[in-house]
Amino acid sequence: MNIVIIGAGRIGYNIARILASKHSVMVVEKNEKRFEHVVDTLDVGALHSNGASPHTLQEILRNHVDLFMAVTDRDETNIFACMLAKRILPDVVTLARAREFDHSEGDLITNFLNVDQVISPEYLVARKMMKLAMLENAIDYNAMPSRGLEIARFRMMHNLQGIASIPLKHLSIPSECKILFIHRGGRTIAPKEDDVLLTGDEIIVIGKEDGVAEFNTFLGTTKSSRDVLIIGGGIVAQYLVSMLEERENVSIRLIEESEERCRELAQSFNHTIVINDDGADPLVLKNENVGMTDVMVCATGNEESDLLAGLVGKHLGVSKVITSFSNPDYKDIFQTVGIDSPISFYEVVANAIVKRTVPHYGVLILMEGFQRELISVDVGHNSRVRGELIKDIDMPPKSAIAMILTKDGAIIPESDVRILEGDAILLYADRSDAGVLEKLFSTRIPISP
């Protein structure tokens, strides 16, 4: 696939890095320092120019291009570049990044401005933050709306329900979900019916709609309401507040250092307490009784500020701290110091575009730093698993059958379920198992870029 990317900021750079291994990528960047960084570190074509210039676009679209993505920091530039690209090459698929709250009406832009897709990493990150804030025991979450499925990583932080050390076969695990793996002390366990859950375990669960929420309840919740404190008042925070205000039994406070921005937010929202102060100041957080807060979301847009605020929050006793980062170097730092749910901007963007770049849309979700993926594989006439019971399929230890998709809907893959021709199998697959899985399912496994 021939792909053009306008903008080599952190989002554009990481998209190019992800796609370069399997596609022909051209990056256009007018900032000289960013351009040189692309040339020095990525195996892609690069052009030092204004990506919204008609002359530049005529030059780069002279040859065949399949996908045109404009992902600069300016919404107007992205939309204008996509409009021009569509005018020059009508068959090209265009995708514009939109950051601003007012530009998030993707249908409006698509219908009237002829842009095929509008994505907002800020909106997608806020959506993920909202789900993690509402699910007390979850530390990671992804949704597949087109399949009516959700997948989450839970941490068993307490034993409120008295389920610890009881064999799984004796537990009333919600019927609409399945435990894929248990992570315990550096080990990954593919659970059998005699295995148990222990406090401190991290549990990968896939479920039908509402199945993940039911599993959260199964692990035990401390209260029905949620008290959320947001640090920072930027675009992500604005999206997040708008989502949380639609939920019941949620109290919201937001701390923002800019007095002008506080006024704007206070005028926009009716059920959120907006506080003009420094959210990383320990004294401010103490005065706000942050230790009694259920969830603290650090959304200043600056990794250093978010890290400091998160550390202070954890020290003062916050149960869960959620934050985001666009610099991949911060992922290990956040996890090492105990931030519960660090969300990667570039992984969110990768999941948004991966269906455009993987044949047959086989890869549904990239997870855990791209090492694991949720993959859809069709069962054909020649498949080695056709007609087999789940219990008779010898899966590699790092991968699992997550769900069976039939013409009648999704089926939890219990041991006595038989796989039929025409079914689609969702695999929670480790990239290292690709070769084994291809032999087992007699088909190519669509590993992402």
C-alpha positions as CSV (number, residue, x, y, z in Angstrom):
1,M,0.0,0.0,0.0
2,N,1.3,3.5,-0.9
3,I,0.7,5.9,2.0
4,V,1.3,9.6,2.4
5,I,1.5,11.2,5.8
6,I,1.4,14.9,6.3
7,G,3.0,16.0,9.5
8,A,5.9,14.3,11.4
9,G,5.1,15.3,15.0
10,R,4.8,12.5,17.6
11,I,1.6,11.2,16.1
12,G,2.7,11.3,12.5
13,Y,6.2,10.0,13.3
14,N,4.9,7.0,15.2
15,I,2.3,6.2,12.4
16,A,5.2,6.2,9.9
17,R,7.3,4.1,12.2
18,I,4.5,1.5,12.5
19,L,3.6,1.3,8.9
20,A,7.1,1.5,7.3
21,S,7.8,-2.2,7.8
22,K,5.1,-3.4,5.4
23,H,4.1,-0.4,3.3
24,S,5.6,2.3,1.1
25,V,5.4,5.5,3.2
26,M,6.1,9.1,2.2
27,V,6.3,11.7,5.1
28,V,5.9,15.4,4.3
29,E,7.1,17.8,7.0
30,K,7.9,21.5,6.8
31,N,9.7,21.8,10.1
32,E,13.4,21.2,9.3
33,K,14.3,19.6,12.6
34,R,11.4,17.1,12.4
35,F,12.2,16.4,8.8
36,E,15.8,15.6,9.6
37,H,14.7,13.3,12.4
38,V,12.5,11.3,10.0
39,V,15.4,11.1,7.5
40,D,17.9,9.9,10.1
41,T,15.7,7.4,12.0
42,L,13.0,6.0,9.6
43,D,13.1,3.9,6.5
44,V,10.6,6.0,4.6
45,G,10.5,8.6,1.8
46,A,10.6,12.2,3.2
47,L,9.9,15.6,1.7
48,H,10.8,18.9,3.3
49,S,7.8,20.9,2.3
50,N,4.4,22.3,3.3
51,G,2.0,19.4,3.1
52,A,-1.0,21.6,2.5
53,S,0.5,23.4,-0.5
54,P,-1.4,22.6,-3.8
55,H,1.9,22.5,-5.6
56,T,3.4,20.0,-3.1
57,L,0.3,17.8,-3.2
58,Q,0.2,17.8,-7.0
59,E,3.8,16.5,-7.0
60,I,3.4,13.7,-4.4
61,L,0.0,12.6,-5.7
62,R,1.2,12.3,-9.3
63,N,1.8,8.6,-8.7
64,H,-0.7,6.2,-7.2
65,V,-1.5,6.7,-3.5
66,D,-3.9,4.4,-1.6
67,L,-4.1,6.3,1.7
68,F,-3.5,10.0,2.5
69,M,-3.3,11.0,6.2
70,A,-3.0,14.5,7.4
71,V,-2.0,14.5,11.1
72,T,-0.4,17.8,11.9
73,D,-1.3,19.8,15.1
74,R,-3.6,22.1,13.1
75,D,-7.1,20.8,12.3
76,E,-7.6,23.3,9.5
77,T,-4.4,22.3,7.8
78,N,-5.4,18.6,8.0
79,I,-8.9,19.1,6.6
80,F,-7.7,21.4,3.9
81,A,-4.9,19.0,2.8
82,C,-7.4,16.1,2.6
83,M,-9.8,18.2,0.6
84,L,-7.1,19.1,-1.9
85,A,-5.8,15.5,-2.1
86,K,-9.3,14.3,-2.9
87,R,-9.7,16.9,-5.6
88,I,-6.3,15.9,-7.2
89,L,-6.8,12.1,-6.8
90,P,-10.5,11.3,-6.3
91,D,-9.9,7.6,-5.5
92,V,-7.5,8.2,-2.7
93,V,-8.7,7.4,0.9
94,T,-8.2,10.4,3.1
95,L,-7.9,10.6,6.9
96,A,-7.7,13.9,8.9
97,R,-6.7,14.2,12.5
98,A,-9.0,16.6,14.3
99,R,-7.9,17.8,17.8
100,E,-10.4,20.6,18.6
101,F,-13.6,19.9,20.4
102,D,-15.6,21.8,17.7
103,H,-14.0,19.7,14.9
104,S,-15.0,16.3,16.4
105,E,-18.3,16.2,14.4
106,G,-16.7,13.7,11.9
107,D,-20.0,13.1,10.0
108,L,-20.3,16.8,9.2
109,I,-16.7,17.1,7.9
110,T,-17.1,13.8,5.9
111,N,-20.4,14.8,4.3
112,F,-19.7,18.4,3.4
113,L,-15.9,18.6,3.1
114,N,-15.4,15.3,1.4
115,V,-12.9,13.8,3.9
116,D,-13.3,10.1,4.2
117,Q,-12.4,9.7,7.9
118,V,-11.8,12.0,10.8
119,I,-10.0,10.7,13.8
120,S,-9.3,12.5,17.1
121,P,-6.6,10.8,19.2
122,E,-7.7,13.2,22.0
123,Y,-11.3,12.0,21.8
124,L,-10.2,8.3,21.6
125,V,-7.9,8.7,24.6
126,A,-10.6,10.5,26.6
127,R,-13.1,7.7,25.7
128,K,-10.6,5.1,27.1
129,M,-10.0,7.2,30.2
130,M,-13.7,7.4,30.8
131,K,-14.2,3.6,30.6
132,L,-11.2,3.0,32.9
133,A,-12.5,5.5,35.4
134,M,-15.9,3.8,35.5
135,L,-14.5,0.2,35.8
136,E,-13.0,0.1,39.2
137,N,-10.8,-2.9,38.7
138,A,-9.8,-2.4,35.1
139,I,-6.3,-1.0,34.2
140,D,-6.7,-1.4,30.4
141,Y,-9.6,-1.5,28.0
142,N,-10.4,-1.7,24.3
143,A,-13.7,-2.0,22.5
144,M,-14.8,-3.6,19.2
145,P,-18.2,-2.0,18.5
146,S,-18.6,-3.6,15.1
147,R,-18.4,-7.0,16.8
148,G,-20.2,-6.1,20.0
149,L,-17.2,-7.2,22.1
150,E,-14.9,-5.6,24.7
151,I,-11.5,-6.7,26.1
152,A,-10.0,-5.5,29.3
153,R,-7.1,-6.1,31.7
154,F,-8.2,-6.3,35.3
155,R,-6.1,-6.1,38.5
156,M,-7.6,-8.1,41.4
157,M,-6.8,-5.5,44.1
158,H,-8.8,-7.0,46.9
159,N,-10.9,-10.0,47.8
160,L,-14.2,-8.3,48.6
161,Q,-16.2,-11.2,47.0
162,G,-14.2,-14.0,48.7
163,I,-13.2,-15.5,45.4
164,A,-9.5,-15.8,45.9
165,S,-7.9,-19.2,46.0
166,I,-11.2,-20.9,44.9
167,P,-10.8,-23.1,41.7
168,L,-12.3,-21.3,38.6
169,K,-14.7,-24.3,38.1
170,H,-16.4,-23.4,41.4
171,L,-16.8,-19.7,40.7
172,S,-19.8,-18.0,39.1
173,I,-17.9,-16.2,36.4
174,P,-20.3,-14.1,34.2
175,S,-21.4,-16.2,31.3
176,E,-20.9,-13.3,28.8
177,C,-17.2,-13.2,29.2
178,K,-14.1,-15.4,29.2
179,I,-10.7,-15.3,31.0
180,L,-8.0,-15.5,28.4
181,F,-4.9,-15.2,30.6
182,I,-3.8,-14.6,34.2
183,H,-0.5,-12.6,34.7
184,R,1.0,-13.4,38.1
185,G,4.5,-12.6,39.3
186,G,6.1,-12.4,35.9
187,R,4.3,-15.6,34.7
188,T,1.5,-15.9,32.2
189,I,-1.0,-18.6,32.9
190,A,-3.5,-20.0,30.4
191,P,-6.2,-20.8,33.0
192,K,-7.6,-24.3,33.4
193,E,-10.7,-25.1,35.5
194,D,-8.5,-26.0,38.6
195,D,-6.6,-22.7,38.5
196,V,-7.4,-20.0,41.0
197,L,-7.4,-16.2,41.2
198,L,-5.2,-14.5,43.8
199,T,-5.0,-10.9,45.0
200,G,-2.5,-9.0,42.8
201,D,-3.3,-11.0,39.7
202,E,-3.8,-9.2,36.4
203,I,-6.5,-10.9,34.3
204,I,-7.2,-10.5,30.6
205,V,-10.9,-10.8,29.9
206,I,-12.9,-10.7,26.7
207,G,-16.7,-10.3,26.8
208,K,-19.8,-9.6,24.8
209,E,-21.4,-6.2,25.3
210,D,-21.7,-5.5,29.1
211,G,-19.7,-8.7,29.8
212,V,-16.6,-6.7,30.9
213,A,-18.7,-4.6,33.3
214,E,-20.2,-7.8,34.7
215,F,-16.7,-9.2,35.4
216,N,-15.8,-5.9,37.1
217,T,-18.7,-6.5,39.4
218,F,-17.7,-10.1,39.9
219,L,-14.3,-9.0,41.2
220,G,-16.0,-6.7,43.7
221,T,-16.6,-2.9,43.9
222,T,-16.2,-0.7,46.9
223,K,-19.1,1.6,46.1
224,S,-21.6,2.4,43.3
225,S,-20.7,6.1,42.8
226,R,-17.4,7.4,41.3
227,D,-15.4,10.4,42.5
228,V,-13.1,11.6,39.7
229,L,-10.4,14.3,39.9
230,I,-9.0,15.6,36.6
231,I,-5.6,17.4,36.5
232,G,-5.4,19.7,33.5
233,G,-8.0,21.4,31.4
234,G,-6.8,20.7,27.8
235,I,-8.6,19.1,24.9
236,V,-8.5,15.5,26.4
237,A,-9.9,16.8,29.7
238,Q,-12.7,18.7,27.9
239,Y,-13.7,15.5,26.1
240,L,-13.5,13.5,29.3
241,V,-15.6,15.8,31.3
242,S,-18.3,15.9,28.6
243,M,-18.4,12.1,28.7
244,L,-18.4,11.8,32.5
245,E,-21.2,14.3,32.9
246,E,-23.5,12.0,30.9
247,R,-23.0,9.2,33.5
248,E,-25.0,8.8,36.6
249,N,-23.5,8.8,40.1
250,V,-20.3,10.5,39.1
251,S,-18.8,13.6,40.9
252,I,-16.2,15.5,38.9
253,R,-13.6,18.0,39.9
254,L,-11.0,19.6,37.6
255,I,-7.9,21.5,38.5
256,E,-6.4,23.8,35.8
257,E,-3.6,26.4,36.3
258,S,-4.8,28.9,33.6
259,E,-7.5,31.2,35.0
260,E,-8.8,32.0,31.5
261,R,-9.1,28.3,30.6
262,C,-11.0,27.7,33.9
263,R,-13.5,30.3,33.0
264,E,-14.1,28.6,29.6
265,L,-14.6,25.2,31.2
266,A,-16.8,26.5,33.9
267,Q,-19.1,28.1,31.3
268,S,-19.2,24.8,29.2
269,F,-20.1,22.4,32.0
270,N,-22.8,22.5,34.6
271,H,-21.9,19.6,36.9
272,T,-18.2,19.9,37.2
273,I,-16.3,21.8,39.9
274,V,-13.5,23.7,38.2
275,I,-10.6,24.8,40.4
276,N,-7.9,27.3,39.4
277,D,-4.7,26.0,40.8
278,D,-1.6,23.9,40.2
279,G,-2.7,20.2,40.1
280,A,0.9,18.9,40.7
281,D,1.3,20.9,43.9
282,P,1.1,18.4,46.9
283,L,-0.5,21.1,49.1
284,V,-3.2,21.7,46.6
285,L,-3.9,18.0,46.3
286,K,-4.0,17.5,50.1
287,N,-6.5,20.4,50.4
288,E,-8.7,18.6,47.8
289,N,-8.6,15.4,49.9
290,V,-7.1,13.6,46.9
291,G,-6.6,10.5,49.0
292,M,-10.4,10.0,49.2
293,T,-10.7,10.2,45.4
294,D,-11.6,7.0,43.5
295,V,-9.8,8.0,40.3
296,M,-7.3,10.7,39.5
297,V,-6.8,11.4,35.8
298,C,-3.7,13.3,34.8
299,A,-4.4,15.1,31.5
300,T,-2.2,18.2,31.4
301,G,-0.7,17.1,28.0
302,N,2.8,17.2,29.5
303,E,4.3,13.9,30.5
304,E,6.6,15.4,33.2
305,S,3.7,17.3,34.8
306,D,1.4,14.2,34.6
307,L,4.1,12.0,36.1
308,L,4.6,14.4,39.0
309,A,0.9,14.8,39.7
310,G,0.4,11.0,39.4
311,L,3.2,10.3,41.9
312,V,1.8,12.8,44.4
313,G,-1.6,11.3,44.0
314,K,-0.4,7.7,44.6
315,H,1.6,8.9,47.6
316,L,-1.5,10.5,49.1
317,G,-3.5,7.3,48.6
318,V,-5.5,7.6,45.3
319,S,-6.8,4.2,44.4
320,K,-6.3,4.5,40.6
321,V,-4.2,7.0,38.6
322,I,-4.8,7.2,34.8
323,T,-2.7,9.3,32.4
324,S,-1.6,9.4,28.8
325,F,1.7,9.8,26.9
326,S,2.8,10.4,23.4
327,N,6.5,9.8,23.9
328,P,7.0,6.0,23.9
329,D,10.0,6.4,26.3
330,Y,7.6,7.2,29.1
331,K,5.6,3.9,29.0
332,D,8.1,2.0,31.1
333,I,8.6,5.0,33.4
334,F,4.9,5.4,34.2
335,Q,4.6,1.6,34.9
336,T,7.7,1.4,37.0
337,V,6.6,4.2,39.4
338,G,3.2,2.7,39.8
339,I,0.9,4.6,37.5
340,D,-2.0,2.2,37.1
341,S,-3.2,3.0,33.6
342,P,-0.8,4.8,31.3
343,I,-2.5,5.2,27.9
344,S,-0.4,5.5,24.8
345,F,-1.5,8.1,22.2
346,Y,0.4,6.3,19.4
347,E,-1.2,2.9,20.3
348,V,-4.6,4.6,20.2
349,V,-3.9,6.1,16.8
350,A,-2.5,2.8,15.6
351,N,-5.7,0.9,16.5
352,A,-7.7,3.6,14.7
353,I,-5.9,3.2,11.4
354,V,-4.9,-0.5,11.5
355,K,-8.0,-1.6,9.7
356,R,-7.0,0.6,6.8
357,T,-3.6,-1.1,6.6
358,V,-4.1,-4.8,7.2
359,P,-5.6,-6.9,4.5
360,H,-9.2,-8.1,5.2
361,Y,-9.3,-6.1,8.4
362,G,-8.0,-9.2,10.2
363,V,-6.2,-7.4,13.0
364,L,-8.9,-5.9,15.3
365,I,-6.8,-4.5,18.2
366,L,-3.1,-4.0,18.9
367,M,-2.3,-4.6,22.6
368,E,0.5,-4.6,25.1
369,G,3.0,-2.5,23.1
370,F,2.0,-4.3,19.8
371,Q,3.3,-7.6,21.1
372,R,-0.2,-9.1,21.3
373,E,-3.1,-8.7,18.9
374,L,-6.7,-9.6,18.6
375,I,-7.0,-11.3,15.2
376,S,-10.0,-12.6,13.2
377,V,-9.4,-15.8,11.3
378,D,-12.0,-17.4,9.0
379,V,-12.5,-21.2,9.2
380,G,-12.5,-22.5,5.6
381,H,-13.1,-26.0,4.1
382,N,-9.4,-26.9,4.4
383,S,-8.9,-25.6,7.9
384,R,-7.3,-28.1,10.3
385,V,-9.6,-27.0,13.1
386,R,-12.9,-27.4,11.1
387,G,-15.2,-29.7,13.1
388,E,-12.9,-29.8,16.1
389,L,-14.0,-29.2,19.7
390,I,-12.2,-26.3,21.5
391,K,-10.8,-28.7,24.1
392,D,-9.1,-30.8,21.3
393,I,-7.2,-27.8,19.8
394,D,-3.6,-27.6,20.9
395,M,-3.0,-23.8,21.2
396,P,0.5,-22.4,21.7
397,P,1.0,-21.3,25.3
398,K,1.0,-17.5,24.7
399,S,-2.1,-17.4,22.5
400,A,-5.8,-18.3,23.0
401,I,-9.1,-18.6,21.3
402,A,-11.0,-15.6,22.5
403,M,-14.4,-15.9,20.8
404,I,-16.2,-17.8,18.1
405,L,-18.2,-15.6,15.6
406,T,-21.0,-17.5,13.9
407,K,-23.8,-16.3,11.6
408,D,-26.0,-16.2,14.7
409,G,-23.6,-14.1,16.8
410,A,-20.7,-14.5,19.2
411,I,-20.2,-17.7,21.2
412,I,-18.0,-18.0,24.3
413,P,-15.5,-20.7,23.4
414,E,-16.3,-23.3,26.1
415,S,-14.4,-26.6,25.9
416,D,-17.4,-28.5,24.3
417,V,-18.0,-25.9,21.5
418,R,-17.4,-27.3,18.0
419,I,-15.8,-25.1,15.3
420,L,-17.7,-25.2,12.0
421,E,-16.9,-24.1,8.5
422,G,-17.9,-20.5,8.0
423,D,-17.2,-19.5,11.6
424,A,-14.7,-16.8,12.3
425,I,-12.3,-17.3,15.2
426,L,-11.0,-14.4,17.3
427,L,-7.5,-15.2,18.4
428,Y,-5.7,-13.4,21.3
429,A,-2.3,-13.9,19.6
430,D,1.2,-13.3,20.6
431,R,3.3,-12.2,17.6
432,S,5.9,-14.9,18.3
433,D,3.2,-17.6,17.8
434,A,2.3,-16.5,14.2
435,G,4.0,-19.4,12.5
436,V,2.4,-22.0,14.7
437,L,-1.0,-20.5,14.4
438,E,-0.7,-20.4,10.6
439,K,-0.1,-24.1,10.5
440,L,-2.8,-24.8,13.1
441,F,-5.5,-22.8,11.3
442,S,-4.2,-23.5,7.7
443,T,-4.4,-19.8,6.8
444,R,-2.2,-16.7,6.8
445,I,-2.2,-14.9,10.2
446,P,-2.6,-11.2,9.5
447,I,0.1,-9.7,11.7
448,S,-0.1,-5.9,11.8
449,P,2.6,-3.6,10.6
